Amino acid sequence: MDTPLSFESWQGDEEEHSVTWSQRIILECRCGEGVILLGLEADWRTEKRDAFECECGETLSIASNRVDETAFSVKQLLRRGHEATFGA
Ligand SMILES: [Zn+2]
């Protein structure tokens, strides 16, 4: 009996590339809104951009308004919870 040739074996060693391009920076405003910057902080520094306007008109900067993404998400969830409570 002939052994069938496998044409699929070459596909076996695809490498998983660790993706870092999805990194982002979150700036939180006093009004509770957030501005999300896509990319690395170093990239924004290179662009000499460190002033971002919130929807309320407040100027945010990476240096003073940056927040941890996890913390911000939790705040947003809490905030939505409040809104739901008030709307009931
Ligand atoms: Zn704001």
PDB file of the backbone (N, CA, C, O) and the ligand in Angstrom, with CONECT records:
HET     ZN  A 101       1
ATOM      1  N   MET A   1       0.839  -1.205   0.000  1.00  0.00           N
ATOM      2  CA  MET A   1       0.000   0.000   0.000  1.00  0.00           C
ATOM      3  C   MET A   1       0.876   1.258   0.000  1.00  0.00           C
ATOM      4  O   MET A   1       1.832   1.356   0.769  1.00  0.00           O
ATOM      5  N   ASP A   2       0.542   2.210  -0.862  1.00  0.00           N
ATOM      6  CA  ASP A   2       1.333   3.453  -0.906  1.00  0.00           C
ATOM      7  C   ASP A   2       0.971   4.377   0.249  1.00  0.00           C
ATOM      8  O   ASP A   2      -0.188   4.481   0.653  1.00  0.00           O
ATOM      9  N   THR A   3       1.970   5.027   0.754  1.00  0.00           N
ATOM     10  CA  THR A   3       1.720   6.026   1.793  1.00  0.00           C
ATOM     11  C   THR A   3       1.335   7.338   1.116  1.00  0.00           C
ATOM     12  O   THR A   3       2.115   7.868   0.325  1.00  0.00           O
ATOM     13  N   PRO A   4       0.146   7.876   1.409  1.00  0.00           N
ATOM     14  CA  PRO A   4      -0.271   9.132   0.766  1.00  0.00           C
ATOM     15  C   PRO A   4       0.631  10.291   1.165  1.00  0.00           C
ATOM     16  O   PRO A   4       1.002  10.439   2.330  1.00  0.00           O
ATOM     17  N   LEU A   5       0.973  11.103   0.184  1.00  0.00           N
ATOM     18  CA  LEU A   5       1.802  12.275   0.484  1.00  0.00           C
ATOM     19  C   LEU A   5       0.948  13.340   1.169  1.00  0.00           C
ATOM     20  O   LEU A   5      -0.188  13.611   0.780  1.00  0.00           O
ATOM     21  N   SER A   6       1.517  13.905   2.161  1.00  0.00           N
ATOM     22  CA  SER A   6       0.789  14.970   2.851  1.00  0.00           C
ATOM     23  C   SER A   6       1.200  16.329   2.315  1.00  0.00           C
ATOM     24  O   SER A   6       2.376  16.692   2.355  1.00  0.00           O
ATOM     25  N   PHE A   7       0.249  17.062   1.826  1.00  0.00           N
ATOM     26  CA  PHE A   7       0.540  18.417   1.333  1.00  0.00           C
ATOM     27  C   PHE A   7       0.211  19.467   2.396  1.00  0.00           C
ATOM     28  O   PHE A   7       0.290  20.671   2.154  1.00  0.00           O
ATOM     29  N   GLU A   8      -0.150  18.986   3.544  1.00  0.00           N
ATOM     30  CA  GLU A   8      -0.567  19.935   4.579  1.00  0.00           C
ATOM     31  C   GLU A   8       0.486  20.151   5.656  1.00  0.00           C
ATOM     32  O   GLU A   8       0.375  21.066   6.473  1.00  0.00           O
ATOM     33  N   SER A   9       1.496  19.311   5.651  1.00  0.00           N
ATOM     34  CA  SER A   9       2.463  19.363   6.738  1.00  0.00           C
ATOM     35  C   SER A   9       3.193  20.715   6.799  1.00  0.00           C
ATOM     36  O   SER A   9       3.592  21.160   7.875  1.00  0.00           O
ATOM     37  N   TRP A  10       3.362  21.353   5.658  1.00  0.00           N
ATOM     38  CA  TRP A  10       4.123  22.611   5.650  1.00  0.00           C
ATOM     39  C   TRP A  10       3.391  23.745   6.362  1.00  0.00           C
ATOM     40  O   TRP A  10       3.989  24.763   6.709  1.00  0.00           O
ATOM     41  N   GLN A  11       2.107  23.557   6.573  1.00  0.00           N
ATOM     42  CA  GLN A  11       1.332  24.608   7.236  1.00  0.00           C
ATOM     43  C   GLN A  11       1.456  24.564   8.757  1.00  0.00           C
ATOM     44  O   GLN A  11       0.927  25.412   9.475  1.00  0.00           O
ATOM     45  N   GLY A  12       2.172  23.549   9.215  1.00  0.00           N
ATOM     46  CA  GLY A  12       2.135  23.297  10.654  1.00  0.00           C
ATOM     47  C   GLY A  12       2.908  24.252  11.535  1.00  0.00           C
ATOM     48  O   GLY A  12       2.689  24.281  12.746  1.00  0.00           O
ATOM     49  N   ASP A  13       3.821  25.045  10.954  1.00  0.00           N
ATOM     50  CA  ASP A  13       4.664  25.843  11.863  1.00  0.00           C
ATOM     51  C   ASP A  13       4.421  27.347  11.722  1.00  0.00           C
ATOM     52  O   ASP A  13       5.354  28.145  11.807  1.00  0.00           O
ATOM     53  N   GLU A  14       3.191  27.715  11.511  1.00  0.00           N
ATOM     54  CA  GLU A  14       2.871  29.145  11.515  1.00  0.00           C
ATOM     55  C   GLU A  14       3.086  29.710  12.907  1.00  0.00           C
ATOM     56  O   GLU A  14       2.644  29.138  13.904  1.00  0.00           O
ATOM     57  N   GLU A  15       3.766  30.829  12.955  1.00  0.00           N
ATOM     58  CA  GLU A  15       4.051  31.406  14.265  1.00  0.00           C
ATOM     59  C   GLU A  15       2.996  32.433  14.654  1.00  0.00           C
ATOM     60  O   GLU A  15       2.500  33.205  13.833  1.00  0.00           O
ATOM     61  N   GLU A  16       2.684  32.405  15.923  1.00  0.00           N
ATOM     62  CA  GLU A  16       1.778  33.414  16.447  1.00  0.00           C
ATOM     63  C   GLU A  16       2.599  34.667  16.743  1.00  0.00           C
ATOM     64  O   GLU A  16       3.519  34.643  17.561  1.00  0.00           O
ATOM     65  N   HIS A  17       2.260  35.734  16.082  1.00  0.00           N
ATOM     66  CA  HIS A  17       2.980  36.979  16.346  1.00  0.00           C
ATOM     67  C   HIS A  17       2.288  37.717  17.492  1.00  0.00           C
ATOM     68  O   HIS A  17       1.073  37.914  17.489  1.00  0.00           O
ATOM     69  N   SER A  18       3.080  38.106  18.443  1.00  0.00           N
ATOM     70  CA  SER A  18       2.491  38.871  19.540  1.00  0.00           C
ATOM     71  C   SER A  18       2.150  40.267  19.028  1.00  0.00           C
ATOM     72  O   SER A  18       3.019  40.999  18.555  1.00  0.00           O
ATOM     73  N   VAL A  19       0.901  40.614  19.126  1.00  0.00           N
ATOM     74  CA  VAL A  19       0.427  41.878  18.562  1.00  0.00           C
ATOM     75  C   VAL A  19       0.503  42.998  19.593  1.00  0.00           C
ATOM     76  O   VAL A  19      -0.076  42.918  20.677  1.00  0.00           O
ATOM     77  N   THR A  20       1.225  44.024  19.226  1.00  0.00           N
ATOM     78  CA  THR A  20       1.350  45.152  20.156  1.00  0.00           C
ATOM     79  C   THR A  20       0.757  46.424  19.571  1.00  0.00           C
ATOM     80  O   THR A  20       0.677  47.440  20.262  1.00  0.00           O
ATOM     81  N   TRP A  21       0.343  46.385  18.319  1.00  0.00           N
ATOM     82  CA  TRP A  21      -0.146  47.608  17.671  1.00  0.00           C
ATOM     83  C   TRP A  21      -1.492  48.063  18.215  1.00  0.00           C
ATOM     84  O   TRP A  21      -1.940  49.182  17.965  1.00  0.00           O
ATOM     85  N   SER A  22      -2.127  47.162  18.970  1.00  0.00           N
ATOM     86  CA  SER A  22      -3.444  47.530  19.491  1.00  0.00           C
ATOM     87  C   SER A  22      -3.343  48.335  20.781  1.00  0.00           C
ATOM     88  O   SER A  22      -4.354  48.647  21.409  1.00  0.00           O
ATOM     89  N   GLN A  23      -2.124  48.665  21.165  1.00  0.00           N
ATOM     90  CA  GLN A  23      -1.948  49.425  22.400  1.00  0.00           C
ATOM     91  C   GLN A  23      -2.602  50.797  22.289  1.00  0.00           C
ATOM     92  O   GLN A  23      -2.612  51.420  21.227  1.00  0.00           O
ATOM     93  N   ARG A  24      -3.137  51.240  23.391  1.00  0.00           N
ATOM     94  CA  ARG A  24      -3.778  52.548  23.351  1.00  0.00           C
ATOM     95  C   ARG A  24      -3.631  53.261  24.679  1.00  0.00           C
ATOM     96  O   ARG A  24      -3.330  52.659  25.710  1.00  0.00           O
ATOM     97  N   ILE A  25      -3.852  54.547  24.619  1.00  0.00           N
ATOM     98  CA  ILE A  25      -3.709  55.396  25.788  1.00  0.00           C
ATOM     99  C   ILE A  25      -5.071  56.012  26.071  1.00  0.00           C
ATOM    100  O   ILE A  25      -5.746  56.487  25.158  1.00  0.00           O
ATOM    101  N   ILE A  26      -5.464  56.002  27.314  1.00  0.00           N
ATOM    102  CA  ILE A  26      -6.752  56.589  27.662  1.00  0.00           C
ATOM    103  C   ILE A  26      -6.541  57.803  28.557  1.00  0.00           C
ATOM    104  O   ILE A  26      -5.872  57.732  29.588  1.00  0.00           O
ATOM    105  N   LEU A  27      -7.124  58.910  28.138  1.00  0.00           N
ATOM    106  CA  LEU A  27      -7.082  60.125  28.938  1.00  0.00           C
ATOM    107  C   LEU A  27      -8.477  60.352  29.505  1.00  0.00           C
ATOM    108  O   LEU A  27      -9.473  60.324  28.783  1.00  0.00           O
ATOM    109  N   GLU A  28      -8.523  60.573  30.791  1.00  0.00           N
ATOM    110  CA  GLU A  28      -9.824  60.778  31.416  1.00  0.00           C
ATOM    111  C   GLU A  28      -9.998  62.231  31.802  1.00  0.00           C
ATOM    112  O   GLU A  28      -9.107  62.857  32.376  1.00  0.00           O
ATOM    113  N   CYS A  29     -11.164  62.746  31.475  1.00  0.00           N
ATOM    114  CA  CYS A  29     -11.473  64.145  31.776  1.00  0.00           C
ATOM    115  C   CYS A  29     -12.236  64.229  33.093  1.00  0.00           C
ATOM    116  O   CYS A  29     -12.795  63.242  33.571  1.00  0.00           O
ATOM    117  N   ARG A  30     -12.245  65.423  33.665  1.00  0.00           N
ATOM    118  CA  ARG A  30     -12.998  65.635  34.905  1.00  0.00           C
ATOM    119  C   ARG A  30     -14.489  65.406  34.702  1.00  0.00           C
ATOM    120  O   ARG A  30     -15.200  65.056  35.644  1.00  0.00           O
ATOM    121  N   CYS A  31     -14.961  65.602  33.478  1.00  0.00           N
ATOM    122  CA  CYS A  31     -16.389  65.459  33.213  1.00  0.00           C
ATOM    123  C   CYS A  31     -16.803  63.986  33.144  1.00  0.00           C
ATOM    124  O   CYS A  31     -17.988  63.665  33.067  1.00  0.00           O
ATOM    125  N   GLY A  32     -15.794  63.092  33.174  1.00  0.00           N
ATOM    126  CA  GLY A  32     -16.120  61.680  33.159  1.00  0.00           C
ATOM    127  C   GLY A  32     -15.978  61.039  31.797  1.00  0.00           C
ATOM    128  O   GLY A  32     -16.006  59.814  31.675  1.00  0.00           O
ATOM    129  N   GLU A  33     -15.826  61.861  30.770  1.00  0.00           N
ATOM    130  CA  GLU A  33     -15.608  61.322  29.433  1.00  0.00           C
ATOM    131  C   GLU A  33     -14.145  60.955  29.276  1.00  0.00           C
ATOM    132  O   GLU A  33     -13.289  61.393  30.045  1.00  0.00           O
ATOM    133  N   GLY A  34     -13.878  60.149  28.272  1.00  0.00           N
ATOM    134  CA  GLY A  34     -12.501  59.759  28.033  1.00  0.00           C
ATOM    135  C   GLY A  34     -12.124  59.952  26.583  1.00  0.00           C
ATOM    136  O   GLY A  34     -12.961  59.853  25.685  1.00  0.00           O
ATOM    137  N   VAL A  35     -10.864  60.227  26.369  1.00  0.00           N
ATOM    138  CA  VAL A  35     -10.335  60.318  25.014  1.00  0.00           C
ATOM    139  C   VAL A  35      -9.380  59.158  24.830  1.00  0.00           C
ATOM    140  O   VAL A  35      -8.459  58.969  25.624  1.00  0.00           O
ATOM    141  N   ILE A  36      -9.600  58.384  23.783  1.00  0.00           N
ATOM    142  CA  ILE A  36      -8.755  57.221  23.537  1.00  0.00           C
ATOM    143  C   ILE A  36      -7.787  57.515  22.399  1.00  0.00           C
ATOM    144  O   ILE A  36      -8.200  57.873  21.296  1.00  0.00           O
ATOM    145  N   LEU A  37      -6.508  57.362  22.675  1.00  0.00           N
ATOM    146  CA  LEU A  37      -5.475  57.568  21.666  1.00  0.00           C
ATOM    147  C   LEU A  37      -4.937  56.211  21.250  1.00  0.00           C
ATOM    148  O   LEU A  37      -4.541  55.408  22.095  1.00  0.00           O
ATOM    149  N   LEU A  38      -4.924  55.960  19.969  1.00  0.00           N
ATOM    150  CA  LEU A  38      -4.398  54.696  19.486  1.00  0.00           C
ATOM    151  C   LEU A  38      -2.907  54.842  19.216  1.00  0.00           C
ATOM    152  O   LEU A  38      -2.464  55.775  18.546  1.00  0.00           O
ATOM    153  N   GLY A  39      -2.154  53.905  19.751  1.00  0.00           N
ATOM    154  CA  GLY A  39      -0.707  53.938  19.524  1.00  0.00           C
ATOM    155  C   GLY A  39       0.059  54.019  20.823  1.00  0.00           C
ATOM    156  O   GLY A  39      -0.513  53.996  21.912  1.00  0.00           O
ATOM    157  N   LEU A  40       1.348  54.114  20.684  1.00  0.00           N
ATOM    158  CA  LEU A  40       2.220  54.162  21.841  1.00  0.00           C
ATOM    159  C   LEU A  40       2.447  55.595  22.278  1.00  0.00           C
ATOM    160  O   LEU A  40       2.419  56.526  21.473  1.00  0.00           O
ATOM    161  N   GLU A  41       2.674  55.748  23.581  1.00  0.00           N
ATOM    162  CA  GLU A  41       2.943  57.077  24.111  1.00  0.00           C
ATOM    163  C   GLU A  41       4.148  57.703  23.404  1.00  0.00           C
ATOM    164  O   GLU A  41       4.162  58.903  23.132  1.00  0.00           O
ATOM    165  N   ALA A  42       5.148  56.884  23.114  1.00  0.00           N
ATOM    166  CA  ALA A  42       6.356  57.382  22.445  1.00  0.00           C
ATOM    167  C   ALA A  42       6.027  57.969  21.075  1.00  0.00           C
ATOM    168  O   ALA A  42       6.635  58.949  20.645  1.00  0.00           O
ATOM    169  N   ASP A  43       5.050  57.352  20.389  1.00  0.00           N
ATOM    170  CA  ASP A  43       4.665  57.844  19.073  1.00  0.00           C
ATOM    171  C   ASP A  43       4.045  59.229  19.178  1.00  0.00           C
ATOM    172  O   ASP A  43       4.330  60.115  18.372  1.00  0.00           O
ATOM    173  N   TRP A  44       3.195  59.402  20.177  1.00  0.00           N
ATOM    174  CA  TRP A  44       2.550  60.705  20.359  1.00  0.00           C
ATOM    175  C   TRP A  44       3.572  61.764  20.738  1.00  0.00           C
ATOM    176  O   TRP A  44       3.463  62.921  20.334  1.00  0.00           O
ATOM    177  N   ARG A  45       4.576  61.352  21.527  1.00  0.00           N
ATOM    178  CA  ARG A  45       5.633  62.296  21.900  1.00  0.00           C
ATOM    179  C   ARG A  45       6.412  62.707  20.669  1.00  0.00           C
ATOM    180  O   ARG A  45       6.777  63.872  20.508  1.00  0.00           O
ATOM    181  N   THR A  46       6.663  61.742  19.802  1.00  0.00           N
ATOM    182  CA  THR A  46       7.396  62.019  18.567  1.00  0.00           C
ATOM    183  C   THR A  46       6.636  63.024  17.722  1.00  0.00           C
ATOM    184  O   THR A  46       7.224  63.889  17.073  1.00  0.00           O
ATOM    185  N   GLU A  47       5.301  62.891  17.742  1.00  0.00           N
ATOM    186  CA  GLU A  47       4.446  63.808  16.978  1.00  0.00           C
ATOM    187  C   GLU A  47       4.318  65.163  17.656  1.00  0.00           C
ATOM    188  O   GLU A  47       3.708  66.088  17.118  1.00  0.00           O
ATOM    189  N   LYS A  48       4.906  65.267  18.849  1.00  0.00           N
ATOM    190  CA  LYS A  48       4.831  66.507  19.639  1.00  0.00           C
ATOM    191  C   LYS A  48       3.378  66.866  19.949  1.00  0.00           C
ATOM    192  O   LYS A  48       2.999  68.036  19.995  1.00  0.00           O
ATOM    193  N   ARG A  49       2.587  65.830  20.158  1.00  0.00           N
ATOM    194  CA  ARG A  49       1.191  66.083  20.504  1.00  0.00           C
ATOM    195  C   ARG A  49       0.939  65.635  21.936  1.00  0.00           C
ATOM    196  O   ARG A  49       1.029  64.448  22.251  1.00  0.00           O
ATOM    197  N   ASP A  50       0.633  66.565  22.771  1.00  0.00           N
ATOM    198  CA  ASP A  50       0.321  66.208  24.145  1.00  0.00           C
ATOM    199  C   ASP A  50      -0.832  67.064  24.665  1.00  0.00           C
ATOM    200  O   ASP A  50      -0.925  67.335  25.863  1.00  0.00           O
ATOM    201  N   ALA A  51      -1.687  67.475  23.776  1.00  0.00           N
ATOM    202  CA  ALA A  51      -2.856  68.244  24.184  1.00  0.00           C
ATOM    203  C   ALA A  51      -4.042  67.769  23.345  1.00  0.00           C
ATOM    204  O   ALA A  51      -4.037  67.876  22.119  1.00  0.00           O
ATOM    205  N   PHE A  52      -5.046  67.249  24.023  1.00  0.00           N
ATOM    206  CA  PHE A  52      -6.197  66.696  23.321  1.00  0.00           C
ATOM    207  C   PHE A  52      -7.460  67.281  23.928  1.00  0.00           C
ATOM    208  O   PHE A  52      -7.581  67.412  25.146  1.00  0.00           O
ATOM    209  N   GLU A  53      -8.383  67.624  23.072  1.00  0.00           N
ATOM    210  CA  GLU A  53      -9.583  68.281  23.566  1.00  0.00           C
ATOM    211  C   GLU A  53     -10.702  67.288  23.838  1.00  0.00           C
ATOM    212  O   GLU A  53     -11.026  66.443  23.004  1.00  0.00           O
ATOM    213  N   CYS A  54     -11.274  67.411  25.008  1.00  0.00           N
ATOM    214  CA  CYS A  54     -12.419  66.579  25.373  1.00  0.00           C
ATOM    215  C   CYS A  54     -13.677  67.165  24.736  1.00  0.00           C
ATOM    216  O   CYS A  54     -13.682  68.301  24.262  1.00  0.00           O
ATOM    217  N   GLU A  55     -14.733  66.371  24.737  1.00  0.00           N
ATOM    218  CA  GLU A  55     -16.009  66.845  24.182  1.00  0.00           C
ATOM    219  C   GLU A  55     -16.518  68.085  24.913  1.00  0.00           C
ATOM    220  O   GLU A  55     -17.220  68.915  24.336  1.00  0.00           O
ATOM    221  N   CYS A  56     -16.151  68.201  26.196  1.00  0.00           N
ATOM    222  CA  CYS A  56     -16.636  69.327  26.997  1.00  0.00           C
ATOM    223  C   CYS A  56     -15.787  70.579  26.802  1.00  0.00           C
ATOM    224  O   CYS A  56     -16.120  71.644  27.320  1.00  0.00           O
ATOM    225  N   GLY A  57     -14.683  70.452  26.049  1.00  0.00           N
ATOM    226  CA  GLY A  57     -13.838  71.605  25.805  1.00  0.00           C
ATOM    227  C   GLY A  57     -12.578  71.634  26.652  1.00  0.00           C
ATOM    228  O   GLY A  57     -11.680  72.444  26.420  1.00  0.00           O
ATOM    229  N   GLU A  58     -12.518  70.754  27.625  1.00  0.00           N
ATOM    230  CA  GLU A  58     -11.349  70.670  28.498  1.00  0.00           C
ATOM    231  C   GLU A  58     -10.152  70.146  27.704  1.00  0.00           C
ATOM    232  O   GLU A  58     -10.308  69.291  26.832  1.00  0.00           O
ATOM    233  N   THR A  59      -8.962  70.658  28.005  1.00  0.00           N
ATOM    234  CA  THR A  59      -7.752  70.172  27.347  1.00  0.00           C
ATOM    235  C   THR A  59      -7.101  69.101  28.213  1.00  0.00           C
ATOM    236  O   THR A  59      -6.817  69.314  29.392  1.00  0.00           O
ATOM    237  N   LEU A  60      -6.875  67.952  27.600  1.00  0.00           N
ATOM    238  CA  LEU A  60      -6.276  66.831  28.313  1.00  0.00           C
ATOM    239  C   LEU A  60      -4.865  66.594  27.800  1.00  0.00           C
ATOM    240  O   LEU A  60      -4.565  66.862  26.636  1.00  0.00           O
ATOM    241  N   SER A  61      -4.006  66.093  28.669  1.00  0.00           N
ATOM    242  CA  SER A  61      -2.651  65.759  28.240  1.00  0.00           C
ATOM    243  C   SER A  61      -2.285  64.369  28.739  1.00  0.00           C
ATOM    244  O   SER A  61      -2.803  63.898  29.751  1.00  0.00           O
ATOM    245  N   ILE A  62      -1.392  63.730  28.015  1.00  0.00           N
ATOM    246  CA  ILE A  62      -0.962  62.385  28.409  1.00  0.00           C
ATOM    247  C   ILE A  62      -0.314  62.437  29.787  1.00  0.00           C
ATOM    248  O   ILE A  62      -0.486  61.532  30.603  1.00  0.00           O
ATOM    249  N   ALA A  63       0.429  63.507  30.031  1.00  0.00           N
ATOM    250  CA  ALA A  63       1.173  63.615  31.282  1.00  0.00           C
ATOM    251  C   ALA A  63       0.254  63.671  32.498  1.00  0.00           C
ATOM    252  O   ALA A  63       0.568  63.083  33.533  1.00  0.00           O
ATOM    253  N   SER A  64      -0.871  64.365  32.392  1.00  0.00           N
ATOM    254  CA  SER A  64      -1.680  64.591  33.589  1.00  0.00           C
ATOM    255  C   SER A  64      -3.029  63.878  33.588  1.00  0.00           C
ATOM    256  O   SER A  64      -3.649  63.753  34.644  1.00  0.00           O
ATOM    257  N   ASN A  65      -3.491  63.417  32.459  1.00  0.00           N
ATOM    258  CA  ASN A  65      -4.829  62.832  32.412  1.00  0.00           C
ATOM    259  C   ASN A  65      -4.846  61.344  32.070  1.00  0.00           C
ATOM    260  O   ASN A  65      -5.911  60.729  32.001  1.00  0.00           O
ATOM    261  N   ARG A  66      -3.672  60.775  31.858  1.00  0.00           N
ATOM    262  CA  ARG A  66      -3.639  59.366  31.491  1.00  0.00           C
ATOM    263  C   ARG A  66      -4.138  58.505  32.641  1.00  0.00           C
ATOM    264  O   ARG A  66      -3.765  58.714  33.795  1.00  0.00           O
ATOM    265  N   VAL A  67      -4.983  57.539  32.314  1.00  0.00           N
ATOM    266  CA  VAL A  67      -5.485  56.626  33.331  1.00  0.00           C
ATOM    267  C   VAL A  67      -5.272  55.190  32.878  1.00  0.00           C
ATOM    268  O   VAL A  67      -5.116  54.893  31.693  1.00  0.00           O
ATOM    269  N   ASP A  68      -5.273  54.329  33.862  1.00  0.00           N
ATOM    270  CA  ASP A  68      -5.165  52.908  33.569  1.00  0.00           C
ATOM    271  C   ASP A  68      -6.429  52.438  32.864  1.00  0.00           C
ATOM    272  O   ASP A  68      -7.542  52.764  33.277  1.00  0.00           O
ATOM    273  N   GLU A  69      -6.251  51.680  31.813  1.00  0.00           N
ATOM    274  CA  GLU A  69      -7.402  51.272  31.013  1.00  0.00           C
ATOM    275  C   GLU A  69      -8.412  50.466  31.820  1.00  0.00           C
ATOM    276  O   GLU A  69      -9.622  50.638  31.673  1.00  0.00           O
ATOM    277  N   THR A  70      -7.907  49.598  32.660  1.00  0.00           N
ATOM    278  CA  THR A  70      -8.807  48.766  33.464  1.00  0.00           C
ATOM    279  C   THR A  70      -9.612  49.623  34.426  1.00  0.00           C
ATOM    280  O   THR A  70     -10.818  49.438  34.586  1.00  0.00           O
ATOM    281  N   ALA A  71      -8.930  50.557  35.061  1.00  0.00           N
ATOM    282  CA  ALA A  71      -9.611  51.435  36.012  1.00  0.00           C
ATOM    283  C   ALA A  71     -10.676  52.258  35.302  1.00  0.00           C
ATOM    284  O   ALA A  71     -11.774  52.454  35.823  1.00  0.00           O
ATOM    285  N   PHE A  72     -10.344  52.737  34.115  1.00  0.00           N
ATOM    286  CA  PHE A  72     -11.294  53.559  33.369  1.00  0.00           C
ATOM    287  C   PHE A  72     -12.529  52.747  32.995  1.00  0.00           C
ATOM    288  O   PHE A  72     -13.654  53.236  33.100  1.00  0.00           O
ATOM    289  N   SER A  73     -12.318  51.505  32.557  1.00  0.00           N
ATOM    290  CA  SER A  73     -13.435  50.646  32.177  1.00  0.00           C
ATOM    291  C   SER A  73     -14.360  50.417  33.358  1.00  0.00           C
ATOM    292  O   SER A  73     -15.583  50.425  33.218  1.00  0.00           O
ATOM    293  N   VAL A  74     -13.764  50.215  34.520  1.00  0.00           N
ATOM    294  CA  VAL A  74     -14.571  49.988  35.717  1.00  0.00           C
ATOM    295  C   VAL A  74     -15.405  51.228  36.028  1.00  0.00           C
ATOM    296  O   VAL A  74     -16.585  51.129  36.364  1.00  0.00           O
ATOM    297  N   LYS A  75     -14.772  52.401  35.911  1.00  0.00           N
ATOM    298  CA  LYS A  75     -15.501  53.650  36.166  1.00  0.00           C
ATOM    299  C   LYS A  75     -16.657  53.805  35.197  1.00  0.00           C
ATOM    300  O   LYS A  75     -17.758  54.198  35.581  1.00  0.00           O
ATOM    301  N   GLN A  76     -16.396  53.493  33.938  1.00  0.00           N
ATOM    302  CA  GLN A  76     -17.452  53.607  32.933  1.00  0.00           C
ATOM    303  C   GLN A  76     -18.616  52.695  33.284  1.00  0.00           C
ATOM    304  O   GLN A  76     -19.778  53.073  33.133  1.00  0.00           O
ATOM    305  N   LEU A  77     -18.302  51.498  33.751  1.00  0.00           N
ATOM    306  CA  LEU A  77     -19.356  50.553  34.114  1.00  0.00           C
ATOM    307  C   LEU A  77     -20.155  51.080  35.298  1.00  0.00           C
ATOM    308  O   LEU A  77     -21.383  50.993  35.323  1.00  0.00           O
ATOM    309  N   LEU A  78     -19.438  51.629  36.279  1.00  0.00           N
ATOM    310  CA  LEU A  78     -20.114  52.177  37.449  1.00  0.00           C
ATOM    311  C   LEU A  78     -21.021  53.330  37.030  1.00  0.00           C
ATOM    312  O   LEU A  78     -22.145  53.476  37.510  1.00  0.00           O
ATOM    313  N   ARG A  79     -20.491  54.144  36.117  1.00  0.00           N
ATOM    314  CA  ARG A  79     -21.226  55.305  35.661  1.00  0.00           C
ATOM    315  C   ARG A  79     -22.518  54.872  34.953  1.00  0.00           C
ATOM    316  O   ARG A  79     -23.587  55.442  35.170  1.00  0.00           O
ATOM    317  N   ARG A  80     -22.388  53.855  34.108  1.00  0.00           N
ATOM    318  CA  ARG A  80     -23.577  53.355  33.407  1.00  0.00           C
ATOM    319  C   ARG A  80     -24.587  52.837  34.411  1.00  0.00           C
ATOM    320  O   ARG A  80     -25.796  53.000  34.244  1.00  0.00           O
ATOM    321  N   GLY A  81     -24.069  52.211  35.458  1.00  0.00           N
ATOM    322  CA  GLY A  81     -24.957  51.705  36.498  1.00  0.00           C
ATOM    323  C   GLY A  81     -25.753  52.823  37.116  1.00  0.00           C
ATOM    324  O   GLY A  81     -26.952  52.687  37.363  1.00  0.00           O
ATOM    325  N   HIS A  82     -25.068  53.952  37.370  1.00  0.00           N
ATOM    326  CA  HIS A  82     -25.750  55.110  37.945  1.00  0.00           C
ATOM    327  C   HIS A  82     -26.845  55.614  36.997  1.00  0.00           C
ATOM    328  O   HIS A  82     -27.980  55.879  37.396  1.00  0.00           O
ATOM    329  N   GLU A  83     -26.455  55.732  35.741  1.00  0.00           N
ATOM    330  CA  GLU A  83     -27.417  56.233  34.756  1.00  0.00           C
ATOM    331  C   GLU A  83     -28.655  55.363  34.708  1.00  0.00           C
ATOM    332  O   GLU A  83     -29.777  55.859  34.603  1.00  0.00           O
ATOM    333  N   ALA A  84     -28.438  54.057  34.786  1.00  0.00           N
ATOM    334  CA  ALA A  84     -29.551  53.122  34.744  1.00  0.00           C
ATOM    335  C   ALA A  84     -30.449  53.327  35.958  1.00  0.00           C
ATOM    336  O   ALA A  84     -31.675  53.249  35.869  1.00  0.00           O
ATOM    337  N   THR A  85     -29.802  53.595  37.108  1.00  0.00           N
ATOM    338  CA  THR A  85     -30.559  53.793  38.342  1.00  0.00           C
ATOM    339  C   THR A  85     -31.416  55.062  38.257  1.00  0.00           C
ATOM    340  O   THR A  85     -32.593  55.069  38.615  1.00  0.00           O
ATOM    341  N   PHE A  86     -30.776  56.139  37.766  1.00  0.00           N
ATOM    342  CA  PHE A  86     -31.500  57.407  37.695  1.00  0.00           C
ATOM    343  C   PHE A  86     -32.621  57.361  36.668  1.00  0.00           C
ATOM    344  O   PHE A  86     -33.643  58.030  36.820  1.00  0.00           O
ATOM    345  N   GLY A  87     -32.420  56.560  35.614  1.00  0.00           N
ATOM    346  CA  GLY A  87     -33.407  56.524  34.543  1.00  0.00           C
ATOM    347  C   GLY A  87     -34.625  55.689  34.896  1.00  0.00           C
ATOM    348  O   GLY A  87     -35.658  55.777  34.231  1.00  0.00           O
ATOM    349  N   ALA A  88     -34.506  54.873  35.946  1.00  0.00           N
ATOM    350  CA  ALA A  88     -35.602  53.958  36.268  1.00  0.00           C
ATOM    351  C   ALA A  88     -36.802  54.698  36.863  1.00  0.00           C
ATOM    352  O   ALA A  88     -37.811  54.074  37.190  1.00  0.00           O
TER     353      ALA A  88
HETATM  354 ZN    ZN A 101     -14.536  66.547  29.441  1.00  0.00          ZN2+
END
